[in-house]
């Protein structure tokens, strides 16, 4: 693992990958490097214009890459269902699902289905997508993987099951931290259920550390906070590691031999460096909380993973 780089990714020929939020940042780099190693990659993006532009850019950078854009809005469960239905009609198996897309520290808002935006997009949308694509993942097992992209900011908050929607007390950074805790609890519980079902699917998680992407300035730009946007841009330039480096923990979790169920990878130094197993808060490994979040997520999304019932 020390010094692991994108060129160490094993051959991915014959494998199919779905990467959410793949039009920029970590998602784009992950999609590009998987395609470079021979995978067929579906770029699942909310914006059709940005998604198609990413496909054109990727094909220019990796001639011969097998990539395609498909619309997916994780803030709309109807869109998630349409994506999964379309995928299932076209392909029988799925080797790799990278749940990368996310929003960070937004002002309070709600998704199309009425969920607080950060919890709805970062967790519930990906929970529903994974559940709906589970038949294709199971058909590709053993060898299939699910990678959930979390954050070191998960340390900001455990799940509050009495206020999942943050309706009682919304603090944008705490809500973000809780959504990233949900990513890790989902990884933990999905790993437990897959093991109990005897499946060979490996579910792992990763975080990019402090990487230079547009995620950091999304909220301030949306709200017109010019000074904050400039500070974020300066931090990206001076302190952050490049997006290509930030994508390495995700790519390691997705492709490296020896990745174990419920592993969590991040930069070696916490905020930058080569991929390494990462520290995680103890509440992200709590079996009861994982099961409770699973049941709540099934109820909220209407997506039930019957084959993984416990």
C-alpha positions in Angstrom: 0.0 0.0 0.0 2.8 2.6 0.7 3.3 4.7 -2.4 0.3 3.2 -4.2 -0.6 5.1 -7.4 -3.1 5.0 -10.1 -0.7 3.0 -12.3 -0.9 0.2 -9.8 -4.6 -0.4 -10.5 -5.0 -4.0 -11.7 -6.4 -4.6 -15.2 -10.1 -3.9 -15.3 -10.9 -5.4 -18.7 -14.3 -7.0 -18.9 -15.5 -5.2 -15.8 -18.4 -2.7 -15.7 -18.4 0.2 -13.3 -20.9 2.9 -12.3 -19.5 6.1 -10.7 -21.9 8.6 -9.4 -21.0 12.3 -9.6 -18.4 11.5 -12.2 -18.5 14.8 -14.2 -15.9 16.4 -12.0 -13.5 16.1 -9.0 -12.9 12.7 -7.4 -15.6 11.0 -9.4 -14.2 12.1 -12.8 -10.7 11.0 -11.8 -12.0 7.6 -10.6 -14.0 7.1 -13.8 -11.0 8.1 -16.0 -8.5 5.8 -14.3 -10.9 2.8 -14.3 -11.5 3.4 -18.0 -7.8 3.7 -18.6 -7.3 0.2 -17.1 -10.0 -1.2 -19.4 -13.3 -1.0 -17.5 -16.5 0.0 -19.2 -17.6 3.0 -17.1 -21.0 4.6 -16.8 -20.8 8.2 -15.6 -23.9 8.8 -13.6 -24.5 12.5 -13.3 -27.3 14.9 -12.4 -26.5 17.5 -15.2 -26.8 16.1 -18.7 -24.6 18.9 -20.1 -21.8 18.4 -17.6 -22.0 14.6 -17.9 -21.8 14.6 -21.7 -18.9 17.1 -21.5 -17.1 14.8 -19.1 -17.5 11.9 -21.5 -16.0 14.0 -24.3 -13.1 15.1 -22.1 -12.4 11.6 -20.8 -12.3 10.1 -24.3 -9.9 12.8 -25.3 -7.6 12.0 -22.4 -8.0 8.2 -22.7 -8.4 7.4 -26.4 -10.4 4.2 -26.9 -12.0 4.5 -23.4 -15.4 2.8 -23.1 -17.5 5.3 -21.2 -21.0 6.5 -21.4 -23.2 9.2 -19.6 -26.4 8.3 -17.9 -28.7 10.7 -16.0 -29.0 10.3 -12.3 -30.3 12.8 -9.7 -29.7 11.4 -6.2 -32.0 14.1 -4.8 -35.0 12.5 -6.6 -35.8 8.8 -5.9 -37.8 8.7 -9.1 -34.6 9.4 -11.0 -32.7 6.8 -9.0 -35.4 4.2 -9.9 -35.3 5.2 -13.6 -31.5 4.8 -13.6 -31.6 1.4 -12.0 -34.4 0.2 -14.3 -32.5 1.4 -17.4 -29.3 -0.3 -16.2 -31.1 -3.6 -15.5 -32.7 -3.6 -19.0 -29.3 -3.2 -20.6 -26.9 -5.2 -18.5 -27.2 -8.3 -16.4 -24.2 -7.7 -14.1 -22.4 -4.8 -12.3 -18.9 -5.3 -11.1 -18.3 -2.0 -9.3 -20.5 0.7 -7.9 -18.7 3.8 -6.7 -21.1 5.9 -4.6 -19.2 9.1 -4.9 -21.6 12.0 -5.5 -22.3 14.3 -2.6 -23.1 17.8 -1.4 -21.5 19.6 1.5 -22.6 22.2 4.1 -25.5 23.5 2.1 -28.1 25.8 3.6 -31.2 23.9 4.7 -33.2 22.5 1.8 -35.2 19.4 0.9 -34.9 16.9 -1.9 -37.7 16.1 -4.4 -39.0 13.5 -1.9 -38.9 15.9 1.1 -35.7 14.8 2.8 -33.1 17.2 4.2 -30.8 17.6 1.2 -27.5 16.4 2.6 -28.9 13.3 4.2 -31.1 12.7 1.2 -28.4 13.0 -1.4 -25.3 11.7 0.4 -27.0 8.7 2.1 -30.6 7.9 1.1 -30.0 8.4 -2.7 -27.0 6.0 -2.6 -28.8 3.6 -0.3 -31.7 3.3 -2.8 -29.3 3.1 -5.8 -27.3 0.3 -4.2 -30.4 -1.6 -3.2 -31.9 -1.4 -6.7 -28.7 -2.5 -8.4 -28.1 -5.3 -5.9 -29.4 -8.0 -8.3 -26.7 -7.0 -10.9 -24.0 -6.8 -8.2 -25.0 -10.3 -6.9 -24.9 -11.6 -10.4 -21.3 -10.4 -10.7 -20.1 -11.8 -7.3 -17.6 -12.9 -6.3 -15.4 -10.0 -7.3 -18.1 -7.3 -7.2 -17.5 -4.3 -5.0 -19.4 -1.3 -3.6 -17.4 1.7 -2.5 -19.0 4.4 -0.5 -17.2 7.8 -0.4 -17.4 9.3 3.1 -15.3 12.0 4.8 -13.1 12.7 7.8 -15.9 15.1 8.7 -18.0 12.1 9.8 -16.4 12.8 13.2 -18.6 15.9 13.5 -21.6 13.8 14.4 -23.2 10.5 15.1 -26.7 9.7 13.7 -29.5 11.3 15.6 -32.3 8.8 15.1 -34.8 11.2 16.8 -34.1 13.9 14.2 -32.9 12.1 11.0 -34.2 15.0 8.9 -32.5 17.7 11.0 -35.9 19.4 11.2 -35.5 20.3 14.9 -32.0 21.8 14.8 -30.2 22.3 11.5 -26.5 23.0 11.6 -25.1 22.6 8.2 -21.7 21.1 9.2 -23.2 18.8 11.8 -25.8 17.6 9.2 -22.9 17.0 6.7 -21.0 15.0 9.3 -24.0 12.9 10.1 -24.6 12.2 6.4 -21.0 11.0 6.2 -21.4 8.9 9.3 -24.5 7.4 7.5 -22.2 6.4 4.6 -19.9 4.5 7.0 -22.8 2.9 8.9 -24.3 1.8 5.6 -21.0 0.3 4.6 -20.8 -1.5 8.0 -24.3 -2.9 7.8 -24.2 -3.8 4.2 -21.0 -5.7 4.8 -22.6 -7.6 7.6 -25.6 -8.5 5.6 -23.6 -9.6 2.5 -21.5 -11.8 4.8 -24.5 -13.4 6.4 -26.0 -14.1 2.9 -22.7 -15.8 1.8 -22.1 -13.2 -0.9 -18.6 -12.5 -2.3 -19.4 -8.8 -2.7 -16.9 -6.5 -0.9 -18.3 -3.2 0.4 -15.7 -0.7 1.5 -15.4 3.0 2.1 -12.9 5.8 1.4 -12.4 9.5 1.9 -10.2 11.9 -0.1 -8.7 13.9 2.7 -8.4 17.6 1.7 -8.6 17.5 -2.1 -9.0 20.3 -4.5 -12.5 19.9 -5.9 -15.5 22.2 -6.3 -17.3 20.5 -3.4 -15.8 23.0 -0.9 -17.1 26.1 -2.6 -20.5 24.7 -3.7 -22.5 26.1 -0.8 -20.8 29.5 -0.7 -21.1 30.0 -4.4 -24.8 29.0 -4.2 -25.4 31.6 -1.5 -23.4 34.3 -3.2 -20.8 34.4 -0.4 -17.9 35.7 -2.6 -15.3 36.1 0.2 -15.9 32.6 1.5 -15.6 31.2 -2.1 -12.3 33.0 -2.5 -11.0 31.6 0.8 -12.0 28.1 -0.2 -10.3 28.6 -3.6 -7.2 29.7 -1.9 -7.2 26.7 0.4 -7.6 24.4 -2.6 -4.6 26.1 -4.2 -2.2 26.3 -1.2 -3.2 23.5 1.1 -5.2 20.8 -0.7 -3.8 17.9 -2.6 -4.8 17.6 -6.3 -8.1 15.8 -7.1 -6.0 13.0 -8.7 -4.4 12.3 -5.4 -7.6 12.6 -3.5 -9.2 10.0 -5.7 -6.5 7.3 -4.9 -8.2 6.0 -1.7 -11.4 5.5 -3.7 -9.5 3.7 -6.5 -7.6 1.6 -3.9 -10.9 0.5 -2.2 -12.4 -0.2 -5.7 -9.6 -2.3 -7.2 -6.7 -3.2 -4.9 -6.2 -6.9 -3.9 -6.7 -7.6 -0.2 -9.5 -5.0 0.5 -11.7 -6.4 3.2 -15.4 -5.9 3.9 -16.0 -2.7 5.8 -12.5 -1.4 5.2 -12.1 2.4 5.3 -9.3 4.1 3.4 -8.0 7.7 3.3 -4.7 9.6 2.7 -1.9 8.3 4.9 -1.5 11.7 6.7 -5.2 12.1 7.2 -5.6 15.0 4.8 -3.0 14.1 2.1 -0.7 11.3 1.1 -0.8 7.8 -0.4 -3.8 5.5 0.5 -3.9 3.8 3.9 -6.4 2.4 6.2 -8.1 5.3 8.0 -9.2 6.1 11.5 -13.0 6.1 12.0 -15.3 7.0 14.9 -16.4 4.1 17.0 -20.1 4.9 16.3 -19.6 4.0 12.7 -19.0 0.4 13.7 -22.0 0.0 16.0 -24.1 -3.0 14.9 -27.3 -1.8 16.4 -27.0 1.7 14.9 -26.2 0.1 11.5 -29.3 -2.1 11.6 -31.5 0.8 12.8 -30.3 3.1 10.0 -30.9 0.3 7.5 -34.5 -0.2 8.5 -35.1 3.6 8.6 -33.6 3.9 5.1 -35.7 1.1 3.7 -38.8 2.8 5.1 -37.9 6.3 3.8 -36.9 5.2 0.3 -39.3 2.4 -0.2 -36.3 0.2 -1.3 -36.2 -3.1 0.4 -33.2 -5.5 0.0 -35.2 -8.7 0.5 -32.3 -10.9 -0.4 -30.3 -9.4 2.5 -33.0 -9.6 5.2 -31.7 -10.6 8.6 
